[in-house]
């Protein structure tokens, strides 16, 4: 499935898709879970199913991954991404009627706040939906600092 977006800063790189092998595995896992469980469960159920499937595939992941938010050099809060997969892809899981613009904004904020460039949004609705986002670091707003897991990372 290919999705288009009007946001100019989100795109696949010119040589193909970033982390293509991994994101294809994630899409396969999503449809495997959907085919077995269907829709109607809470997001937490799908998160657990994803965790089991990732472990079965030998793919490293972290659940409820903390993404700190900084303002003027001070940590003012944090986001919690559902899954952070193989140190490369942020995964957000939803169980709504249809894709919501606020979900997209949430995932884009996660990508913007870190040096992570690829995010996937999966919705377990009556019609399974997913979107893949790439937000290259070179296109992000420059920062004096960014943070991943609380470690300072120099800005560009």
Backbone as JSON, one array per atom type, in Angstrom:
{
  "sequence": "XXXXXXXXXXXXXXXXXXXXXXXXXXXXXXXXXXXXXXXXXXXXXXXXXXXXXXXXXXXXXXXXXXXXXXXXXXXXXXXXXXXXXXXXXXXXXXXXXXXXXXXXXXXXXXXXXXXXXXXXXXXXXXXXXXXXXXXXXXXXXXXXXXXXXXXXXXXX",
  "N": [[0.85, -1.17, 0.0], [0.62, 2.16, -0.83], [1.03, 5.42, 0.28], [0.17, 8.85, -0.07], [1.22, 12.13, 0.73], [0.71, 15.56, 1.63], [2.59, 16.91, 2.98], [5.6, 18.4, 2.7], [8.05, 17.72, 3.84], [8.15, 15.04, 4.33], [9.11, 12.04, 3.07], [10.14, 9.26, 1.02], [13.49, 8.11, 0.63], [15.64, 8.81, -2.22], [16.77, 6.48, -3.17], [15.18, 4.33, -2.7], [13.15, 2.78, -0.21], [13.63, 3.79, 3.1], [14.92, 1.62, 5.52], [13.56, -0.56, 4.45], [13.35, -3.46, 4.44], [12.83, -4.01, 7.13], [10.45, -2.5, 7.61], [8.72, -3.76, 5.86], [8.56, -6.27, 7.08], [7.27, -5.49, 9.43], [4.8, -4.68, 8.42], [3.88, -7.14, 7.47], [3.67, -8.51, 9.92], [1.69, -6.95, 11.14], [-0.58, -7.52, 9.45], [-0.72, -10.26, 9.92], [-1.42, -10.34, 12.64], [-3.85, -8.95, 12.5], [-5.33, -10.69, 10.86], [-5.59, -12.87, 12.54], [-6.64, -11.9, 15.04], [-8.5, -9.95, 14.34], [-10.62, -7.05, 14.53], [-11.54, -4.66, 17.11], [-10.49, -4.99, 19.64], [-8.75, -3.53, 22.48], [-6.11, -1.08, 22.15], [-3.92, -1.86, 23.68], [-4.01, -4.64, 23.66], [-3.37, -5.24, 21.01], [-0.81, -4.18, 21.02], [0.5, -5.95, 22.76], [0.24, -8.28, 21.22], [1.77, -7.54, 19.0], [4.27, -7.34, 20.25], [4.72, -10.03, 20.99], [4.81, -11.2, 18.43], [6.99, -9.81, 17.26], [9.07, -10.7, 18.91], [8.96, -13.44, 18.32], [9.87, -13.33, 15.7], [12.43, -12.63, 16.12], [13.15, -9.94, 16.31], [14.45, -7.04, 17.63], [12.97, -4.91, 20.07], [11.4, -2.19, 21.87], [8.94, -1.55, 24.27], [6.49, 1.0, 24.92], [8.2, 3.23, 24.67], [10.09, 5.87, 25.87], [10.15, 9.19, 24.83], [11.75, 12.0, 25.28], [10.79, 15.47, 25.61], [12.05, 18.59, 24.86], [12.46, 22.01, 25.79], [13.89, 25.05, 25.34], [16.25, 23.94, 26.3], [15.42, 22.52, 28.51], [13.97, 19.63, 29.88], [10.64, 19.1, 29.41], [8.65, 17.3, 29.43], [7.44, 14.13, 28.18], [6.93, 11.94, 25.39], [5.27, 8.83, 24.78], [6.06, 6.33, 22.83], [4.44, 3.63, 21.23], [5.87, 1.32, 20.3], [9.34, 0.84, 19.74], [11.3, -0.13, 17.25], [13.98, -2.19, 16.57], [15.8, -0.13, 16.92], [15.33, 1.67, 14.91], [12.75, 2.25, 13.87], [9.79, 3.87, 14.72], [6.77, 2.76, 16.04], [3.35, 3.21, 16.02], [0.32, 2.2, 17.36], [-3.11, 1.86, 16.72], [-6.66, 1.7, 17.38], [-9.07, 2.57, 16.06], [-11.96, 3.94, 14.32], [-11.24, 4.97, 11.8], [-8.29, 6.27, 10.15], [-6.89, 8.98, 11.85], [-6.19, 12.48, 11.6], [-4.87, 13.56, 13.82], [-3.43, 11.43, 14.84], [-1.48, 11.06, 12.92], [-0.11, 13.49, 13.23], [0.84, 13.14, 15.85], [2.69, 11.0, 15.49], [4.45, 12.24, 13.69], [5.45, 14.25, 15.33], [6.92, 12.69, 17.12], [8.92, 11.76, 15.4], [10.06, 14.19, 14.65], [11.09, 15.08, 17.08], [13.25, 13.5, 17.57], [16.2, 11.75, 16.33], [15.32, 9.71, 14.85], [14.14, 8.42, 11.84], [12.08, 7.02, 10.55], [8.7, 6.12, 10.74], [5.82, 4.17, 11.61], [2.35, 3.81, 11.3], [-0.27, 1.98, 12.47], [-3.56, 0.9, 12.11], [-6.04, -0.88, 13.65], [-8.83, -1.37, 12.55], [-12.21, -1.89, 11.31], [-11.51, -2.09, 8.72], [-8.34, -2.88, 7.92], [-5.62, -0.62, 8.29], [-2.65, 1.11, 7.33], [0.11, 3.39, 7.55], [3.16, 4.68, 6.36], [5.89, 6.61, 7.33], [8.5, 8.85, 6.48], [10.86, 10.96, 7.72], [13.37, 12.73, 7.11], [16.46, 13.38, 8.77], [17.96, 15.51, 7.78], [16.04, 17.23, 6.91], [14.7, 18.12, 9.08], [13.87, 20.61, 11.54], [16.57, 22.58, 12.67], [18.14, 22.05, 15.83], [19.34, 23.01, 19.06], [19.81, 20.92, 20.7], [18.86, 17.5, 20.78], [17.05, 14.64, 21.93], [17.39, 11.21, 22.67], [16.28, 8.6, 24.48], [17.05, 10.03, 26.74], [19.7, 10.75, 26.4], [21.96, 13.24, 25.43], [22.09, 14.51, 22.17], [23.97, 16.0, 19.74], [22.69, 18.81, 17.92], [21.99, 19.66, 14.46]],
  "CA": [[0.0, 0.0, 0.0], [1.41, 3.39, -0.93], [0.24, 6.58, 0.66], [0.72, 10.15, -0.47], [0.99, 13.17, 1.73], [1.0, 16.9, 1.14], [3.65, 17.48, 3.79], [6.79, 18.36, 1.86], [9.23, 17.2, 4.52], [8.01, 13.62, 4.56], [9.25, 11.35, 1.81], [11.09, 8.16, 0.97], [14.71, 8.6, 0.0], [15.68, 8.61, -3.67], [17.31, 5.16, -3.51], [14.24, 3.32, -2.26], [12.54, 3.07, 1.08], [14.5, 3.63, 4.28], [14.61, 0.46, 6.37], [12.51, -1.27, 3.72], [13.18, -4.84, 4.89], [12.2, -3.99, 8.45], [9.07, -2.03, 7.53], [7.93, -4.82, 5.22], [8.29, -7.27, 8.12], [6.26, -4.93, 10.33], [3.51, -4.75, 7.71], [3.48, -8.55, 7.51], [3.25, -8.81, 11.3], [0.4, -6.27, 11.31], [-1.65, -8.28, 8.81], [-0.83, -11.54, 10.62], [-2.19, -10.08, 13.86], [-5.21, -8.59, 12.1], [-6.01, -11.89, 10.36], [-5.89, -13.77, 13.65], [-7.45, -11.28, 16.08], [-9.54, -9.08, 13.81], [-10.67, -5.72, 15.12], [-12.45, -4.52, 18.25], [-9.77, -5.05, 20.9], [-8.05, -2.31, 22.89], [-4.76, -0.92, 21.6], [-2.97, -2.61, 24.51], [-4.04, -6.03, 23.2], [-2.59, -5.28, 19.77], [0.58, -3.93, 21.38], [1.03, -7.22, 23.27], [0.34, -9.2, 20.08], [2.93, -7.1, 18.23], [5.45, -7.71, 21.02], [4.9, -11.47, 20.84], [5.22, -11.47, 17.04], [8.35, -9.32, 17.06], [9.97, -11.64, 19.61], [8.99, -14.68, 17.53], [10.67, -13.07, 14.5], [13.79, -12.27, 16.53], [13.35, -8.52, 16.05], [14.58, -6.28, 18.87], [12.0, -3.83, 20.22], [11.12, -1.67, 23.2], [7.55, -1.12, 24.42], [6.25, 2.24, 25.64], [9.5, 3.89, 24.58], [10.01, 7.27, 26.29], [10.79, 10.19, 23.96], [11.7, 13.27, 26.01], [10.53, 16.71, 24.9], [12.84, 19.67, 25.44], [12.14, 23.39, 25.44], [14.95, 25.93, 25.86], [17.24, 23.14, 27.01], [14.84, 21.88, 29.69], [13.0, 18.58, 29.59], [9.35, 19.57, 29.9], [7.71, 16.19, 29.37], [7.86, 13.13, 27.22], [5.96, 11.14, 24.66], [5.48, 7.39, 24.9], [5.79, 5.62, 21.58], [4.0, 2.26, 21.53], [7.0, 0.42, 20.08], [10.52, 1.32, 19.03], [11.72, -1.42, 16.69], [15.34, -2.36, 16.06], [16.52, 1.13, 16.99], [15.18, 2.35, 13.63], [11.38, 2.57, 13.46], [8.77, 4.1, 15.75], [5.49, 2.17, 15.65], [2.18, 3.62, 16.78], [-0.8, 1.3, 17.13], [-4.4, 2.47, 17.01], [-7.83, 0.84, 17.2], [-10.17, 3.51, 15.84], [-12.81, 3.69, 13.14], [-10.48, 5.32, 10.6], [-7.1, 7.05, 10.44], [-7.17, 10.34, 12.32], [-5.06, 13.4, 11.39], [-4.13, 13.76, 15.08], [-2.48, 10.31, 14.99], [-0.36, 11.39, 12.04], [0.62, 14.57, 13.89], [1.52, 12.52, 16.98], [3.85, 10.26, 14.99], [5.39, 13.21, 13.13], [6.12, 14.89, 16.47], [7.92, 11.73, 17.61], [10.04, 11.78, 14.45], [10.66, 15.52, 14.71], [11.76, 15.25, 18.37], [14.38, 12.57, 17.67], [16.93, 11.5, 15.09], [14.68, 8.57, 14.2], [13.61, 8.94, 10.58], [10.98, 6.24, 9.99], [7.6, 5.78, 11.64], [4.7, 3.44, 11.02], [1.08, 3.95, 12.0], [-1.13, 0.85, 12.15], [-4.9, 1.02, 12.69], [-6.81, -2.11, 13.67], [-10.25, -1.03, 12.45], [-12.93, -2.89, 10.5], [-10.67, -2.19, 7.53], [-6.97, -2.63, 8.42], [-4.95, 0.5, 7.62], [-1.33, 1.5, 7.82], [0.83, 4.43, 6.83], [4.6, 4.7, 6.62], [6.39, 7.99, 7.23], [9.94, 9.09, 6.54], [11.15, 12.37, 7.99], [14.83, 12.68, 7.15], [17.09, 14.31, 9.7], [18.41, 16.71, 7.06], [14.87, 18.07, 6.65], [14.12, 18.54, 10.35], [14.3, 21.92, 12.04], [17.77, 22.46, 13.49], [17.95, 22.22, 17.26], [20.59, 23.05, 19.81], [19.98, 19.56, 21.17], [17.73, 16.57, 20.68], [17.29, 13.59, 22.9], [16.88, 9.86, 22.49], [16.5, 7.88, 25.74], [17.66, 10.89, 27.73], [21.09, 11.09, 26.09], [22.06, 14.42, 24.57], [22.59, 14.29, 20.83], [24.18, 17.34, 19.15], [21.82, 19.21, 16.82], [22.69, 19.96, 13.22]],
  "C": [[0.89, 1.23, 0.0], [0.52, 4.56, -0.57], [0.94, 7.85, 0.22], [0.4, 11.15, 0.63], [1.36, 14.52, 1.15], [2.1, 17.57, 1.95], [4.98, 17.3, 3.07], [7.99, 17.7, 2.52], [9.17, 15.71, 4.78], [8.1, 12.89, 3.22], [10.2, 10.16, 1.97], [12.34, 8.67, 0.28], [14.76, 8.19, -1.47], [16.16, 7.23, -4.09], [16.37, 4.03, -3.12], [13.66, 3.73, -0.92], [13.54, 2.85, 2.21], [13.99, 2.46, 5.11], [13.5, -0.41, 5.75], [12.28, -2.69, 4.23], [12.44, -4.89, 6.22], [10.74, -3.55, 8.36], [8.17, -3.03, 6.82], [7.6, -5.94, 6.21], [7.21, -6.77, 9.07], [4.87, -4.97, 9.7], [2.99, -6.19, 7.71], [2.99, -8.96, 8.89], [1.88, -8.19, 11.57], [-0.74, -7.1, 10.7], [-1.82, -9.66, 9.44], [-1.66, -11.4, 11.88], [-3.65, -9.8, 13.5], [-5.98, -9.83, 11.64], [-6.39, -12.84, 11.48], [-6.86, -13.16, 14.67], [-8.63, -10.47, 15.56], [-9.49, -7.72, 14.48], [-11.6, -5.73, 16.33], [-11.77, -4.63, 19.61], [-9.18, -3.68, 21.24], [-6.66, -2.28, 22.26], [-3.75, -1.75, 22.38], [-2.91, -4.08, 24.12], [-3.2, -6.17, 21.94], [-1.12, -5.02, 20.04], [1.23, -5.22, 21.9], [1.21, -8.23, 22.14], [1.55, -8.84, 19.22], [4.21, -7.52, 18.93], [5.74, -9.2, 20.89], [5.41, -11.79, 19.44], [6.64, -11.0, 16.76], [9.36, -10.26, 17.71], [10.08, -12.94, 18.83], [9.82, -14.54, 16.26], [12.1, -12.67, 14.84], [14.15, -10.82, 16.27], [13.38, -7.78, 17.38], [13.56, -5.15, 18.89], [11.94, -3.38, 21.67], [9.68, -1.19, 23.21], [7.49, 0.16, 25.22], [7.55, 3.03, 25.79], [9.36, 5.38, 24.89], [10.81, 8.16, 25.34], [10.67, 11.54, 24.65], [11.46, 14.46, 25.08], [11.28, 17.82, 25.63], [12.35, 21.01, 24.93], [13.17, 24.27, 26.13], [15.93, 25.16, 26.73], [16.72, 22.42, 28.24], [13.88, 20.78, 29.24], [11.68, 18.98, 30.23], [8.29, 18.46, 29.88], [8.27, 15.11, 28.47], [6.65, 12.49, 26.55], [6.24, 9.68, 24.99], [5.06, 6.76, 23.58], [5.41, 4.18, 21.93], [5.16, 1.28, 21.43], [8.12, 1.17, 19.37], [11.23, 0.06, 18.57], [13.12, -1.32, 16.09], [16.15, -1.07, 16.05], [16.35, 1.99, 15.75], [13.78, 2.89, 13.35], [10.49, 2.75, 14.69], [7.45, 3.55, 15.22], [4.41, 2.67, 16.6], [1.01, 2.73, 16.37], [-2.09, 1.99, 17.55], [-5.51, 1.45, 16.76], [-9.06, 1.74, 17.08], [-10.95, 3.16, 14.59], [-12.07, 3.92, 11.83], [-9.27, 6.14, 11.04], [-7.49, 8.48, 10.8], [-5.97, 11.24, 12.04], [-4.23, 13.62, 12.66], [-3.13, 12.63, 15.31], [-1.24, 10.57, 14.14], [0.51, 12.46, 12.69], [1.42, 14.03, 15.07], [2.79, 11.82, 16.53], [4.89, 11.22, 14.41], [6.12, 13.96, 14.24], [7.19, 13.98, 17.05], [9.15, 11.77, 16.7], [10.79, 13.11, 14.52], [11.51, 15.68, 15.97], [13.02, 14.39, 18.51], [15.16, 12.54, 16.36], [16.42, 10.24, 14.38], [13.96, 9.1, 12.97], [12.38, 8.22, 10.05], [9.96, 5.92, 11.08], [6.51, 5.05, 10.9], [3.49, 3.58, 11.93], [0.18, 2.81, 11.52], [-2.46, 1.03, 12.86], [-5.66, -0.28, 12.52], [-8.29, -1.75, 13.7], [-10.96, -2.12, 11.64], [-12.25, -3.1, 9.15], [-9.24, -1.9, 7.99], [-6.28, -1.55, 7.59], [-3.56, 0.69, 8.2], [-0.79, 2.62, 6.95], [2.28, 4.38, 7.28], [5.09, 6.11, 6.4], [7.9, 8.0, 7.3], [10.13, 10.59, 6.7], [12.66, 12.43, 8.19], [15.4, 13.75, 8.06], [17.53, 15.6, 9.01], [17.27, 17.68, 6.79], [14.21, 18.58, 7.93], [14.65, 19.92, 10.73], [15.56, 21.73, 12.87], [17.46, 22.76, 14.95], [19.31, 22.36, 17.92], [20.86, 21.7, 20.43], [18.7, 18.78, 20.92], [18.04, 15.44, 21.62], [16.65, 12.29, 22.47], [17.25, 9.12, 23.76], [17.25, 8.74, 26.75], [19.11, 11.24, 27.48], [21.1, 12.28, 25.16], [22.69, 14.04, 23.24], [22.78, 15.66, 20.2], [23.22, 17.6, 18.0], [22.66, 19.5, 15.59], [22.91, 21.44, 13.05]]
}
